[in-house]
Amino acid sequence: MQTDENWIKKFRLLILVVFLLVCVTFLFYLDWQESHKEFTFAVLDIGQGDALFIESPTGVQILVDAGPTKKVLNELSKVMSPFDRSLDAIIMTHPDQDHIGGFADVLKYYKVGEVFEPGILTDSKTYQNLEVEIQKKKIPDILARRGMRLDLGGGAVLDILFPDRDVSAWETNEGCIVARLSYGDISVMLTGDAPIKTEKIILSENKSEQLKSTILKAGHHGSRTSTSQEFLQAVNPEYALISVGKDNKYGHPHQEVLDLLNKFKAQILRTDLLGTIIMKSDGDMLKWKYAR
């Protein structure tokens, strides 16, 4: 009798294990199927700062900035599988706390393939500690320069527009990385905190058709120091995404910028109002969703 009961218990345990394996396999399949169908671009709701997630149709994943704190980890869970602990690259647009503070935790929990940065020198402890960690983990550290094209797979590419020169001694915002992301008919202008001075350089080096983009990630959280009328005229976006903290002390986004975006009929999407903003596309159509 005891033997029969033991056998029944073992049989039930076996059934449970098989069931769990089937569930896990199914989840992996759904995750693979989702990540290999569409292009994803997300502005993560990390408060007052920037953190942008990119995934190509072939599954290449890039994190552009990581916000000021480890909140980025929770937001990444909204766009990445819980089984996925690797990023093909991270991009530090410039070494300000509100853009790189979260990278320390990202490097703890994710394997990172490459690092891209503008080469701005700063005595910031956050930046110095991050550089030490990158070297310790032997992650290739690459200077981003105008003319570089990152092939993300499946037809998705990221073109570096700035810096076009040595910016080691530049003010951090002025020397930050600006890039244009494109997939099919969809394109995204990534401006970091680039001010009007940097926008003018980019305008002088590129024709309007090279800058025109479906989506503009508004510079410097919607500050009046960025998003000039001339730059906006060249980019001519259908959507303007603003990464900004609720009730922030800077008054971002500034009303002048909102008025200008409305003048150009760009639909404004803000993380302080909507949470994490996730765009998916097949290269033609756009789908939006928001995650708080």
Secondary structure, 3 states (H helix, E strand, C coil): CHHHHHHHHHHHHHHHHHHHHHHHHHHHHHHHHHHCCCEEEEECCCCCCCCEEEECCCCCEEEECCCCCCHHHHHHCCCCCCCCCEEEEEECCCCCHHHHCCHHHHHHHCEEEEEEECCCCCCCHHHHHHHHHHHHCCCCEEECCCCCEEEEECCEEEEEEECCCCCCCCCCCCCCCEEEEEECCEEEEECCCCCHHHHHHHHHHCCHHHHCCCEEECHHHHCCCCCCHHHHHHHCCCEEEECCCCCCCCCCCCHHHHHHHHHCCCEEEEHHHHCEEEEEECCCCEEEEEEC
